[in-house]
C-alpha cells in the first residue's frame, strides 16, 4: 500500500507541476478567458484516453506504473480528464462512475457568469465538456 501511494504521489507531483507551468504560460495570453484551464483539461482528457486505451490493450503493464500514470500523473494534471472519461462511458455503455471535482473549471465558469460574460460562460462550459469527451474518445481511438 505504501509503495502504491508513493507511485501516485510521484505522478501527482509531475502532473501538478506540468499543470502549473502550462497555466502560467497561458496567463500571458489570457484576455479574461480561462485558456490555461481549458487547454490543461483537454490535454488531460486526451492523455487519459491514450493511457486508458494503452493499458487496457497491454495487460502486461505493472499495476504501480498504471497508478503512477493514471491516478498520479493525470490526477495531478487535471481531474477533469476523469470526469470526461466517465462521461464518455455514460454515452457509450450507459454507465457512470463517481464524478470527480473540477473546482478550477467551476470557479472560472462562475467568474465568467458573474462578470456578465454570458457567451464566454456558455462557450467555456460547452467547449470543455464536449471537447473533453471527444479528446478521451480520440485518445482511446489512437491506441486501437
KEZAFI-940308 format. One record per atom (N, C-alpha, C, CB): residue number from 0; x, y, z. Coordinates in pm, whole numbers. Atoms other than C-alpha are relative to their C-alpha. Glycine has a CB too. Layout:
REM KEZAFI-940308
<seq:NUM | x:X | y:Y | z:Z>
...
***
This chain:
REM KEZAFI-940308
<seq:0 | x:82 | y:-120 | z:0>
<seq:0 | x:0 | y:0 | z:0>
<seq:0 | x:86 | y:126 | z:0>
<seq:0 | x:-93 | y:0 | z:121>
<seq:1 | x:-88 | y:-117 | z:-6>
<seq:1 | x:280 | y:244 | z:85>
<seq:1 | x:67 | y:22 | z:-135>
<seq:1 | x:105 | y:-17 | z:112>
<seq:2 | x:-65 | y:-10 | z:130>
<seq:2 | x:455 | y:168 | z:-243>
<seq:2 | x:-96 | y:61 | z:-104>
<seq:2 | x:49 | y:-139 | z:-47>
<seq:3 | x:99 | y:-55 | z:93>
<seq:3 | x:134 | y:241 | z:-437>
<seq:3 | x:-21 | y:149 | z:24>
<seq:3 | x:-134 | y:-75 | z:14>
<seq:4 | x:18 | y:-141 | z:-34>
<seq:4 | x:89 | y:571 | z:-254>
<seq:4 | x:118 | y:83 | z:-50>
<seq:4 | x:-17 | y:17 | z:153>
<seq:5 | x:-118 | y:-72 | z:49>
<seq:5 | x:445 | y:672 | z:-341>
<seq:5 | x:-3 | y:15 | z:-152>
<seq:5 | x:128 | y:-74 | z:42>
<seq:6 | x:13 | y:-10 | z:146>
<seq:6 | x:387 | y:594 | z:-711>
<seq:6 | x:-103 | y:107 | z:-37>
<seq:6 | x:-40 | y:-137 | z:-60>
<seq:7 | x:104 | y:-100 | z:27>
<seq:7 | x:66 | y:800 | z:-708>
<seq:7 | x:50 | y:140 | z:33>
<seq:7 | x:-128 | y:-31 | z:81>
<seq:8 | x:-53 | y:-130 | z:-41>
<seq:8 | x:238 | y:1083 | z:-520>
<seq:8 | x:102 | y:54 | z:-98>
<seq:8 | x:63 | y:-11 | z:137>
<seq:9 | x:-101 | y:-44 | z:97>
<seq:9 | x:529 | y:1095 | z:-765>
<seq:9 | x:-66 | y:45 | z:-130>
<seq:9 | x:100 | y:-112 | z:-29>
<seq:10 | x:73 | y:-40 | z:121>
<seq:10 | x:292 | y:1103 | z:-1062>
<seq:10 | x:-78 | y:128 | z:21>
<seq:10 | x:-94 | y:-111 | z:-43>
<seq:11 | x:75 | y:-121 | z:-32>
<seq:11 | x:77 | y:1365 | z:-890>
<seq:11 | x:88 | y:123 | z:4>
<seq:11 | x:-71 | y:-16 | z:132>
<seq:12 | x:-94 | y:-111 | z:-3>
<seq:12 | x:381 | y:1584 | z:-832>
<seq:12 | x:31 | y:48 | z:-142>
<seq:12 | x:129 | y:-41 | z:72>
<seq:13 | x:-33 | y:-36 | z:139>
<seq:13 | x:477 | y:1575 | z:-1201>
<seq:13 | x:-120 | y:63 | z:-69>
<seq:13 | x:47 | y:-125 | z:-79>
<seq:14 | x:120 | y:-54 | z:63>
<seq:14 | x:118 | y:1631 | z:-1316>
<seq:14 | x:-35 | y:140 | z:50>
<seq:14 | x:-117 | y:-93 | z:24>
<seq:15 | x:30 | y:-131 | z:-59>
<seq:15 | x:67 | y:1923 | z:-1077>
<seq:15 | x:96 | y:108 | z:-50>
<seq:15 | x:6 | y:-8 | z:152>
<seq:16 | x:-99 | y:-96 | z:50>
<seq:16 | x:389 | y:2093 | z:-1186>
<seq:16 | x:-27 | y:34 | z:-146>
<seq:16 | x:143 | y:-55 | z:17>
<seq:17 | x:31 | y:-25 | z:141>
<seq:17 | x:300 | y:2050 | z:-1554>
<seq:17 | x:-123 | y:90 | z:-14>
<seq:17 | x:-23 | y:-133 | z:-74>
<seq:18 | x:121 | y:-83 | z:3>
<seq:18 | x:-46 | y:2196 | z:-1490>
<seq:18 | x:33 | y:145 | z:33>
<seq:18 | x:-106 | y:-55 | z:99>
<seq:19 | x:-38 | y:-135 | z:-41>
<seq:19 | x:103 | y:2496 | z:-1311>
<seq:19 | x:76 | y:71 | z:-111>
<seq:19 | x:85 | y:-6 | z:129>
<seq:20 | x:-82 | y:-63 | z:105>
<seq:20 | x:358 | y:2563 | z:-1586>
<seq:20 | x:-84 | y:37 | z:-122>
<seq:20 | x:113 | y:-94 | z:-42>
<seq:21 | x:86 | y:-30 | z:115>
<seq:21 | x:100 | y:2542 | z:-1865>
<seq:21 | x:-95 | y:114 | z:33>
<seq:21 | x:-80 | y:-125 | z:-43>
<seq:22 | x:91 | y:-107 | z:-41>
<seq:22 | x:-144 | y:2761 | z:-1671>
<seq:22 | x:71 | y:135 | z:4>
<seq:22 | x:-61 | y:-30 | z:137>
<seq:23 | x:-77 | y:-124 | z:-6>
<seq:23 | x:127 | y:3023 | z:-1610>
<seq:23 | x:34 | y:50 | z:-140>
<seq:23 | x:129 | y:-20 | z:81>
<seq:24 | x:-31 | y:-36 | z:139>
<seq:24 | x:227 | y:3020 | z:-1976>
<seq:24 | x:-122 | y:60 | z:-68>
<seq:24 | x:50 | y:-122 | z:-78>
<seq:25 | x:123 | y:-46 | z:65>
<seq:25 | x:-134 | y:3068 | z:-2085>
<seq:25 | x:-54 | y:128 | z:63>
<seq:25 | x:-105 | y:-108 | z:7>
<seq:26 | x:47 | y:-124 | z:-63>
<seq:26 | x:-198 | y:3352 | z:-1836>
<seq:26 | x:46 | y:122 | z:-78>
<seq:26 | x:50 | y:8 | z:144>
<seq:27 | x:-54 | y:-112 | z:77>
<seq:27 | x:15 | y:3572 | z:-2059>
<seq:27 | x:-90 | y:34 | z:-119>
<seq:27 | x:141 | y:-32 | z:-49>
<seq:28 | x:89 | y:-24 | z:113>
<seq:28 | x:-244 | y:3533 | z:-2338>
<seq:28 | x:-146 | y:-13 | z:42>
<seq:28 | x:30 | y:-98 | z:-115>
<seq:29 | x:130 | y:28 | z:-59>
<seq:29 | x:-546 | y:3503 | z:-2108>
<seq:29 | x:-113 | y:84 | z:-60>
<seq:29 | x:6 | y:23 | z:148>
<seq:30 | x:105 | y:-88 | z:50>
<seq:30 | x:-754 | y:3807 | z:-2208>
<seq:30 | x:-134 | y:-18 | z:69>
<seq:30 | x:-18 | y:-22 | z:-146>
<seq:31 | x:124 | y:17 | z:-74>
<seq:31 | x:-1015 | y:3722 | z:-1941>
<seq:31 | x:-63 | y:-136 | z:-15>
<seq:31 | x:-97 | y:103 | z:-43>
<seq:32 | x:55 | y:133 | z:21>
<seq:32 | x:-1095 | y:3376 | z:-2079>
<seq:32 | x:97 | y:-102 | z:60>
<seq:32 | x:-24 | y:-28 | z:-152>
<seq:33 | x:-88 | y:97 | z:-68>
<seq:33 | x:-959 | y:3076 | z:-1881>
<seq:33 | x:64 | y:-102 | z:-96>
<seq:33 | x:-78 | y:-74 | z:106>
<seq:34 | x:-64 | y:87 | z:100>
<seq:34 | x:-750 | y:2935 | z:-2168>
<seq:34 | x:89 | y:-105 | z:65>
<seq:34 | x:83 | y:84 | z:-97>
<seq:35 | x:-91 | y:95 | z:-64>
<seq:35 | x:-497 | y:2771 | z:-1936>
<seq:35 | x:-73 | y:-123 | z:52>
<seq:35 | x:75 | y:68 | z:114>
<seq:36 | x:76 | y:112 | z:-54>
<seq:36 | x:-755 | y:2558 | z:-1758>
<seq:36 | x:-62 | y:-82 | z:-112>
<seq:36 | x:-110 | y:50 | z:94>
<seq:37 | x:60 | y:71 | z:113>
<seq:37 | x:-930 | y:2471 | z:-2085>
<seq:37 | x:103 | y:-89 | z:-68>
<seq:37 | x:-60 | y:98 | z:-101>
<seq:38 | x:-104 | y:77 | z:69>
<seq:38 | x:-606 | y:2358 | z:-2250>
<seq:38 | x:49 | y:-115 | z:87>
<seq:38 | x:118 | y:91 | z:-40>
<seq:39 | x:-44 | y:106 | z:-91>
<seq:39 | x:-489 | y:2164 | z:-1945>
<seq:39 | x:-106 | y:-110 | z:8>
<seq:39 | x:29 | y:57 | z:141>
<seq:40 | x:106 | y:99 | z:-10>
<seq:40 | x:-827 | y:1992 | z:-1915>
<seq:40 | x:-10 | y:-84 | z:-126>
<seq:40 | x:-133 | y:68 | z:28>
<seq:41 | x:11 | y:75 | z:125>
<seq:41 | x:-841 | y:1897 | z:-2284>
<seq:41 | x:122 | y:-90 | z:-23>
<seq:41 | x:-16 | y:97 | z:-119>
<seq:42 | x:-119 | y:85 | z:10>
<seq:42 | x:-480 | y:1772 | z:-2284>
<seq:42 | x:-9 | y:-118 | z:96>
<seq:42 | x:127 | y:81 | z:28>
<seq:43 | x:18 | y:108 | z:-97>
<seq:43 | x:-556 | y:1571 | z:-1970>
<seq:43 | x:-99 | y:-104 | z:-49>
<seq:43 | x:-45 | y:56 | z:132>
<seq:44 | x:100 | y:93 | z:56>
<seq:44 | x:-862 | y:1419 | z:-2139>
<seq:44 | x:63 | y:-87 | z:-108>
<seq:44 | x:-120 | y:77 | z:-56>
<seq:45 | x:-67 | y:76 | z:106>
<seq:45 | x:-657 | y:1319 | z:-2443>
<seq:45 | x:99 | y:-100 | z:62>
<seq:45 | x:73 | y:96 | z:-98>
<seq:46 | x:-100 | y:86 | z:-63>
<seq:46 | x:-381 | y:1179 | z:-2220>
<seq:46 | x:-63 | y:-119 | z:71>
<seq:46 | x:83 | y:80 | z:97>
<seq:47 | x:61 | y:112 | z:-72>
<seq:47 | x:-614 | y:970 | z:-2003>
<seq:47 | x:-65 | y:-97 | z:-99>
<seq:47 | x:-104 | y:50 | z:101>
<seq:48 | x:53 | y:90 | z:102>
<seq:48 | x:-780 | y:835 | z:-2318>
<seq:48 | x:108 | y:-87 | z:-60>
<seq:48 | x:-68 | y:80 | z:-110>
<seq:49 | x:-114 | y:75 | z:55>
<seq:49 | x:-444 | y:734 | z:-2465>
<seq:49 | x:50 | y:-102 | z:102>
<seq:49 | x:115 | y:96 | z:-41>
<seq:50 | x:-50 | y:91 | z:-103>
<seq:50 | x:-324 | y:584 | z:-2136>
<seq:50 | x:-100 | y:-112 | z:29>
<seq:50 | x:30 | y:77 | z:128>
<seq:51 | x:102 | y:102 | z:-26>
<seq:51 | x:-654 | y:405 | z:-2072>
<seq:51 | x:-6 | y:-103 | z:-111>
<seq:51 | x:-136 | y:65 | z:16>
<seq:52 | x:-1 | y:94 | z:112>
<seq:52 | x:-653 | y:255 | z:-2421>
<seq:52 | x:124 | y:-86 | z:-1>
<seq:52 | x:-12 | y:74 | z:-130>
<seq:53 | x:-126 | y:73 | z:0>
<seq:53 | x:-288 | y:157 | z:-2397>
<seq:53 | x:3 | y:-106 | z:111>
<seq:53 | x:117 | y:97 | z:16>
<seq:54 | x:-2 | y:92 | z:-114>
<seq:54 | x:-326 | y:-1 | z:-2053>
<seq:54 | x:-97 | y:-116 | z:-21>
<seq:54 | x:-33 | y:75 | z:130>
<seq:55 | x:98 | y:108 | z:20>
<seq:55 | x:-640 | y:-195 | z:-2148>
<seq:55 | x:43 | y:-96 | z:-110>
<seq:55 | x:-137 | y:59 | z:-33>
<seq:56 | x:-44 | y:86 | z:109>
<seq:56 | x:-474 | y:-332 | z:-2464>
<seq:56 | x:132 | y:-70 | z:29>
<seq:56 | x:12 | y:81 | z:-125>
<seq:57 | x:-129 | y:59 | z:-38>
<seq:57 | x:-141 | y:-414 | z:-2299>
<seq:57 | x:-5 | y:-41 | z:146>
<seq:57 | x:118 | y:100 | z:-25>
<seq:58 | x:23 | y:45 | z:-137>
<seq:58 | x:-234 | y:-608 | z:-1990>
<seq:58 | x:127 | y:-27 | z:79>
<seq:58 | x:-82 | y:-121 | z:-2>
<seq:59 | x:-124 | y:32 | z:-70>
<seq:59 | x:132 | y:-662 | z:-1906>
<seq:59 | x:63 | y:121 | z:68>
<seq:59 | x:98 | y:-61 | z:-95>
<seq:60 | x:-54 | y:-119 | z:-69>
<seq:60 | x:184 | y:-309 | z:-1766>
<seq:60 | x:-17 | y:-21 | z:151>
<seq:60 | x:-73 | y:132 | z:-48>
<seq:61 | x:6 | y:21 | z:-145>
<seq:61 | x:259 | y:-313 | z:-1395>
<seq:61 | x:-111 | y:86 | z:63>
<seq:61 | x:135 | y:32 | z:66>
<seq:62 | x:105 | y:-71 | z:-72>
<seq:62 | x:-12 | y:-208 | z:-1153>
<seq:62 | x:51 | y:134 | z:51>
<seq:62 | x:-52 | y:-86 | z:118>
<seq:63 | x:-57 | y:-124 | z:-54>
<seq:63 | x:219 | y:52 | z:-996>
<seq:63 | x:22 | y:103 | z:-110>
<seq:63 | x:131 | y:-29 | z:71>
<seq:64 | x:-16 | y:-95 | z:111>
<seq:64 | x:302 | y:208 | z:-1336>
<seq:64 | x:-134 | y:55 | z:-44>
<seq:64 | x:70 | y:-68 | z:-118>
<seq:65 | x:135 | y:-47 | z:35>
<seq:65 | x:-68 | y:224 | z:-1419>
<seq:65 | x:-49 | y:103 | z:100>
<seq:65 | x:-98 | y:-117 | z:-7>
<seq:66 | x:39 | y:-97 | z:-102>
<seq:66 | x:-134 | y:401 | z:-1087>
<seq:66 | x:78 | y:131 | z:-16>
<seq:66 | x:24 | y:-58 | z:140>
<seq:67 | x:-85 | y:-118 | z:19>
<seq:67 | x:159 | y:640 | z:-1148>
<seq:67 | x:-53 | y:86 | z:-114>
<seq:67 | x:145 | y:-43 | z:-29>
<seq:68 | x:42 | y:-74 | z:120>
<seq:68 | x:30 | y:737 | z:-1494>
<seq:68 | x:-142 | y:53 | z:9>
<seq:68 | x:13 | y:-88 | z:-121>
<seq:69 | x:141 | y:-42 | z:3>
<seq:69 | x:-347 | y:750 | z:-1441>
<seq:69 | x:-41 | y:79 | z:124>
<seq:69 | x:-89 | y:-121 | z:-14>
<seq:70 | x:42 | y:-68 | z:-123>
<seq:70 | x:-420 | y:835 | z:-1078>
<seq:70 | x:97 | y:113 | z:35>
<seq:70 | x:-10 | y:-100 | z:117>
<seq:71 | x:-101 | y:-99 | z:-37>
<seq:71 | x:-92 | y:1020 | z:-1018>
<seq:71 | x:15 | y:110 | z:-103>
<seq:71 | x:132 | y:-68 | z:19>
<seq:72 | x:-30 | y:-101 | z:101>
<seq:72 | x:10 | y:1199 | z:-1338>
<seq:72 | x:-125 | y:70 | z:-52>
<seq:72 | x:75 | y:-63 | z:-116>
<seq:73 | x:123 | y:-62 | z:52>
<seq:73 | x:-335 | y:1254 | z:-1491>
<seq:73 | x:-80 | y:66 | z:111>
<seq:73 | x:-86 | y:-104 | z:-72>
<seq:74 | x:73 | y:-59 | z:-113>
<seq:74 | x:-492 | y:1316 | z:-1150>
<seq:74 | x:61 | y:131 | z:46>
<seq:74 | x:-4 | y:-97 | z:116>
<seq:75 | x:-67 | y:-124 | z:-38>
<seq:75 | x:-231 | y:1578 | z:-1065>
<seq:75 | x:-13 | y:106 | z:-107>
<seq:75 | x:146 | y:-27 | z:29>
<seq:76 | x:9 | y:-93 | z:113>
<seq:76 | x:-258 | y:1733 | z:-1410>
<seq:76 | x:-140 | y:60 | z:-6>
<seq:76 | x:33 | y:-70 | z:-134>
<seq:77 | x:137 | y:-50 | z:1>
<seq:77 | x:-637 | y:1759 | z:-1417>
<seq:77 | x:-97 | y:-110 | z:38>
<seq:77 | x:-36 | y:56 | z:-137>
<seq:78 | x:104 | y:98 | z:-32>
<seq:78 | x:-929 | y:1580 | z:-1256>
<seq:78 | x:-111 | y:3 | z:-103>
<seq:78 | x:-57 | y:26 | z:139>
<seq:79 | x:103 | y:-9 | z:102>
<seq:79 | x:-1146 | y:1695 | z:-1546>
<seq:79 | x:10 | y:-115 | z:-98>
<seq:79 | x:9 | y:133 | z:-75>
<seq:80 | x:-16 | y:112 | z:93>
<seq:80 | x:-998 | y:1415 | z:-1758>
<seq:80 | x:-77 | y:-122 | z:49>
<seq:80 | x:149 | y:-34 | z:-18>
<seq:81 | x:74 | y:112 | z:-54>
<seq:81 | x:-1151 | y:1158 | z:-1524>
<seq:81 | x:-150 | y:22 | z:-19>
<seq:81 | x:33 | y:-21 | z:148>
<seq:82 | x:140 | y:-32 | z:24>
<seq:82 | x:-1488 | y:1333 | z:-1545>
<seq:82 | x:-37 | y:-28 | z:-145>
<seq:82 | x:-29 | y:147 | z:35>
<seq:83 | x:31 | y:19 | z:141>
<seq:83 | x:-1472 | y:1328 | z:-1925>
<seq:83 | x:3 | y:-147 | z:-40>
<seq:83 | x:96 | y:79 | z:-86>
<seq:84 | x:-5 | y:143 | z:30>
<seq:84 | x:-1371 | y:962 | z:-1937>
<seq:84 | x:-128 | y:-67 | z:49>
<seq:84 | x:125 | y:-67 | z:66>
<seq:85 | x:123 | y:58 | z:-53>
<seq:85 | x:-1669 | y:875 | z:-1716>
<seq:85 | x:-121 | y:45 | z:-81>
<seq:85 | x:-18 | y:38 | z:147>
<seq:86 | x:109 | y:-48 | z:85>
<seq:86 | x:-1898 | y:1091 | z:-1930>
<seq:86 | x:-2 | y:-78 | z:-131>
<seq:86 | x:13 | y:151 | z:-26>
<seq:87 | x:-7 | y:80 | z:122>
<seq:87 | x:-1775 | y:901 | z:-2238>
<seq:87 | x:-57 | y:-139 | z:26>
<seq:87 | x:146 | y:-10 | z:-51>
<seq:88 | x:57 | y:129 | z:-34>
<seq:88 | x:-1857 | y:572 | z:-2064>
<seq:88 | x:-153 | y:9 | z:10>
<seq:88 | x:58 | y:-51 | z:132>
<seq:89 | x:144 | y:-21 | z:-10>
<seq:89 | x:-2203 | y:710 | z:-1988>
<seq:89 | x:-62 | y:0 | z:-140>
<seq:89 | x:-30 | y:132 | z:73>
<seq:90 | x:52 | y:-7 | z:136>
<seq:90 | x:-2253 | y:788 | z:-2357>
<seq:90 | x:14 | y:-133 | z:-73>
<seq:90 | x:71 | y:110 | z:-77>
<seq:91 | x:-25 | y:123 | z:74>
<seq:91 | x:-2106 | y:458 | z:-2479>
<seq:91 | x:-80 | y:-118 | z:53>
<seq:91 | x:146 | y:-33 | z:5>
<seq:92 | x:59 | y:123 | z:-54>
<seq:92 | x:-2244 | y:196 | z:-2243>
<seq:92 | x:-102 | y:23 | z:111>
<seq:92 | x:110 | y:-89 | z:51>
<seq:93 | x:101 | y:-28 | z:-101>
<seq:93 | x:-2483 | y:371 | z:-2006>
<seq:93 | x:47 | y:-11 | z:143>
<seq:93 | x:-113 | y:-90 | z:-20>
<seq:94 | x:-54 | y:8 | z:-136>
<seq:94 | x:-2251 | y:353 | z:-1705>
<seq:94 | x:65 | y:131 | z:37>
<seq:94 | x:101 | y:-116 | z:12>
<seq:95 | x:-66 | y:-123 | z:-42>
<seq:95 | x:-2127 | y:640 | z:-1500>
<seq:95 | x:47 | y:-17 | z:142>
<seq:95 | x:-93 | y:122 | z:-12>
<seq:96 | x:-58 | y:12 | z:-134>
<seq:96 | x:-1890 | y:617 | z:-1206>
<seq:96 | x:-17 | y:129 | z:77>
<seq:96 | x:148 | y:-38 | z:-9>
<seq:97 | x:5 | y:-122 | z:-81>
<seq:97 | x:-1848 | y:874 | z:-936>
<seq:97 | x:71 | y:114 | z:-69>
<seq:97 | x:62 | y:-25 | z:137>
<seq:98 | x:-61 | y:-117 | z:61>
<seq:98 | x:-1773 | y:1221 | z:-1059>
<seq:98 | x:111 | y:54 | z:88>
<seq:98 | x:-105 | y:108 | z:-26>
<seq:99 | x:-108 | y:-62 | z:-74>
<seq:99 | x:-1454 | y:1393 | z:-960>
<seq:99 | x:-26 | y:150 | z:8>
<seq:99 | x:137 | y:-29 | z:-66>
<seq:100 | x:14 | y:-144 | z:-9>
<seq:100 | x:-1422 | y:1752 | z:-858>
<seq:100 | x:86 | y:66 | z:-108>
<seq:100 | x:39 | y:51 | z:140>
<seq:101 | x:-81 | y:-82 | z:91>
<seq:101 | x:-1301 | y:2009 | z:-1106>
<seq:101 | x:-27 | y:144 | z:37>
<seq:101 | x:-34 | y:-29 | z:-152>
<seq:102 | x:31 | y:-128 | z:-63>
<seq:102 | x:-1308 | y:2315 | z:-889>
<seq:102 | x:52 | y:121 | z:-78>
<seq:102 | x:55 | y:3 | z:138>
<seq:103 | x:-51 | y:-115 | z:75>
<seq:103 | x:-1089 | y:2540 | z:-1104>
<seq:103 | x:-92 | y:32 | z:-117>
<seq:103 | x:143 | y:-26 | z:-51>
<seq:104 | x:94 | y:-16 | z:111>
<seq:104 | x:-1316 | y:2486 | z:-1404>
<seq:104 | x:-128 | y:68 | z:48>
<seq:104 | x:-32 | y:-136 | z:-65>
<seq:105 | x:126 | y:-55 | z:-52>
<seq:105 | x:-1626 | y:2558 | z:-1195>
<seq:105 | x:17 | y:145 | z:45>
<seq:105 | x:-51 | y:-85 | z:115>
<seq:106 | x:-25 | y:-136 | z:-50>
<seq:106 | x:-1474 | y:2868 | z:-1031>
<seq:106 | x:11 | y:97 | z:-117>
<seq:106 | x:128 | y:4 | z:86>
<seq:107 | x:-19 | y:-89 | z:114>
<seq:107 | x:-1369 | y:3016 | z:-1365>
<seq:107 | x:-130 | y:19 | z:-79>
<seq:107 | x:109 | y:-54 | z:-92>
<seq:108 | x:128 | y:-13 | z:68>
<seq:108 | x:-1706 | y:2942 | z:-1522>
<seq:108 | x:-91 | y:96 | z:77>
<seq:108 | x:-68 | y:-138 | z:-14>
<seq:109 | x:81 | y:-90 | z:-82>
<seq:109 | x:-1880 | y:3116 | z:-1231>
<seq:109 | x:48 | y:144 | z:-12>
<seq:109 | x:5 | y:-44 | z:147>
<seq:110 | x:-53 | y:-137 | z:17>
<seq:110 | x:-1649 | y:3419 | z:-1263>
<seq:110 | x:-45 | y:60 | z:-134>
<seq:110 | x:153 | y:-1 | z:8>
<seq:111 | x:48 | y:-49 | z:130>
<seq:111 | x:-1741 | y:3449 | z:-1632>
<seq:111 | x:-147 | y:42 | z:11>
<seq:111 | x:17 | y:-108 | z:-110>
<seq:112 | x:142 | y:-30 | z:-18>
<seq:112 | x:-2110 | y:3440 | z:-1537>
<seq:112 | x:-18 | y:126 | z:85>
<seq:112 | x:-72 | y:-119 | z:64>
<seq:113 | x:12 | y:-116 | z:-89>
<seq:113 | x:-2067 | y:3691 | z:-1252>
<seq:113 | x:45 | y:129 | z:-68>
<seq:113 | x:81 | y:-23 | z:126>
<seq:114 | x:-49 | y:-118 | z:72>
<seq:114 | x:-1880 | y:3928 | z:-1485>
<seq:114 | x:-86 | y:34 | z:-121>
<seq:114 | x:142 | y:-22 | z:-44>
<seq:115 | x:91 | y:-29 | z:111>
<seq:115 | x:-2167 | y:3921 | z:-1733>
<seq:115 | x:49 | y:-48 | z:-135>
<seq:115 | x:-25 | y:147 | z:-6>
<seq:116 | x:-53 | y:56 | z:126>
<seq:116 | x:-1969 | y:3729 | z:-1997>
<seq:116 | x:-78 | y:-126 | z:-34>
<seq:116 | x:154 | y:-31 | z:11>
<seq:117 | x:90 | y:113 | z:16>
<seq:117 | x:-2264 | y:3509 | z:-2083>
<seq:117 | x:39 | y:-93 | z:-115>
<seq:117 | x:-140 | y:50 | z:-20>
<seq:118 | x:-41 | y:85 | z:112>
<seq:118 | x:-2145 | y:3387 | z:-2423>
<seq:118 | x:128 | y:-76 | z:32>
<seq:118 | x:20 | y:85 | z:-127>
<seq:119 | x:-122 | y:69 | z:-41>
<seq:119 | x:-1800 | y:3307 | z:-2284>
<seq:119 | x:-31 | y:-109 | z:101>
<seq:119 | x:101 | y:99 | z:59>
<seq:120 | x:41 | y:99 | z:-99>
<seq:120 | x:-1964 | y:3126 | z:-1992>
<seq:120 | x:-56 | y:-125 | z:-68>
<seq:120 | x:-105 | y:60 | z:95>
<seq:121 | x:61 | y:113 | z:71>
<seq:121 | x:-2176 | y:2906 | z:-2220>
<seq:121 | x:105 | y:-70 | z:-89>
<seq:121 | x:-120 | y:49 | z:-86>
<seq:122 | x:-102 | y:56 | z:88>
<seq:122 | x:-1890 | y:2859 | z:-2466>
<seq:122 | x:104 | y:-81 | z:77>
<seq:122 | x:69 | y:109 | z:-77>
<seq:123 | x:-101 | y:68 | z:-82>
<seq:123 | x:-1644 | y:2761 | z:-2192>
<seq:123 | x:-52 | y:-134 | z:48>
<seq:123 | x:41 | y:88 | z:119>
<seq:124 | x:57 | y:125 | z:-50>
<seq:124 | x:-1873 | y:2500 | z:-2042>
<seq:124 | x:-21 | y:-99 | z:-114>
<seq:124 | x:-134 | y:27 | z:72>
<seq:125 | x:27 | y:90 | z:113>
<seq:125 | x:-1983 | y:2357 | z:-2377>
<seq:125 | x:130 | y:-53 | z:-61>
<seq:125 | x:-82 | y:72 | z:-107>
<seq:126 | x:-128 | y:40 | z:60>
<seq:126 | x:-1629 | y:2353 | z:-2518>
<seq:126 | x:73 | y:-98 | z:90>
<seq:126 | x:88 | y:123 | z:-26>
<seq:127 | x:-70 | y:87 | z:-95>
<seq:127 | x:-1482 | y:2196 | z:-2205>
<seq:127 | x:-59 | y:-141 | z:2>
<seq:127 | x:-3 | y:60 | z:140>
<seq:128 | x:64 | y:131 | z:-13>
<seq:128 | x:-1735 | y:1916 | z:-2177>
<seq:128 | x:2 | y:-76 | z:-133>
<seq:128 | x:-145 | y:16 | z:49>
<seq:129 | x:9 | y:69 | z:130>
<seq:129 | x:-1786 | y:1835 | z:-2546>
<seq:129 | x:139 | y:-38 | z:-51>
<seq:129 | x:-71 | y:89 | z:-103>
<seq:130 | x:-134 | y:32 | z:48>
<seq:130 | x:-1420 | y:1861 | z:-2647>
<seq:130 | x:74 | y:-93 | z:95>
<seq:130 | x:81 | y:127 | z:-21>
<seq:131 | x:-62 | y:92 | z:-96>
<seq:131 | x:-1314 | y:1685 | z:-2326>
<seq:131 | x:-39 | y:-144 | z:-27>
<seq:131 | x:-39 | y:38 | z:141>
<seq:132 | x:46 | y:136 | z:32>
<seq:132 | x:-1528 | y:1381 | z:-2406>
<seq:132 | x:58 | y:-45 | z:-134>
<seq:132 | x:-156 | y:-5 | z:-4>
<seq:133 | x:-58 | y:35 | z:131>
<seq:133 | x:-1409 | y:1392 | z:-2768>
<seq:133 | x:149 | y:-31 | z:11>
<seq:133 | x:-22 | y:115 | z:-99>
<seq:134 | x:-143 | y:24 | z:-17>
<seq:134 | x:-1045 | y:1408 | z:-2653>
<seq:134 | x:26 | y:-137 | z:62>
<seq:134 | x:63 | y:109 | z:87>
<seq:135 | x:-14 | y:134 | z:-56>
<seq:135 | x:-1088 | y:1096 | z:-2437>
<seq:135 | x:-27 | y:-104 | z:-108>
<seq:135 | x:-96 | y:-19 | z:120>
<seq:136 | x:31 | y:94 | z:108>
<seq:136 | x:-1253 | y:918 | z:-2731>
<seq:136 | x:113 | y:-6 | z:-102>
<seq:136 | x:-132 | y:41 | z:-69>
<seq:137 | x:-113 | y:-3 | z:93>
<seq:137 | x:-969 | y:1029 | z:-2960>
<seq:137 | x:119 | y:-76 | z:57>
<seq:137 | x:40 | y:146 | z:-32>
<seq:138 | x:-109 | y:73 | z:-63>
<seq:138 | x:-712 | y:901 | z:-2712>
<seq:138 | x:-19 | y:-150 | z:-3>
<seq:138 | x:17 | y:46 | z:141>
<seq:139 | x:30 | y:144 | z:8>
<seq:139 | x:-883 | y:564 | z:-2696>
<seq:139 | x:12 | y:-51 | z:-143>
<seq:139 | x:-142 | y:-28 | z:53>
<seq:140 | x:-7 | y:40 | z:142>
<seq:140 | x:-911 | y:553 | z:-3076>
<seq:140 | x:145 | y:-10 | z:-47>
<seq:140 | x:-77 | y:102 | z:-88>
<seq:141 | x:-142 | y:0 | z:39>
<seq:141 | x:-540 | y:635 | z:-3118>
<seq:141 | x:67 | y:-131 | z:40>
<seq:141 | x:74 | y:118 | z:65>
<seq:142 | x:-65 | y:122 | z:-50>
<seq:142 | x:-449 | y:327 | z:-2914>
<seq:142 | x:-58 | y:-128 | z:-56>
<seq:142 | x:-7 | y:-3 | z:148>
<seq:143 | x:59 | y:124 | z:60>
<seq:143 | x:-665 | y:85 | z:-3116>
<seq:143 | x:94 | y:-60 | z:-99>
<seq:143 | x:-134 | y:31 | z:-70>
***
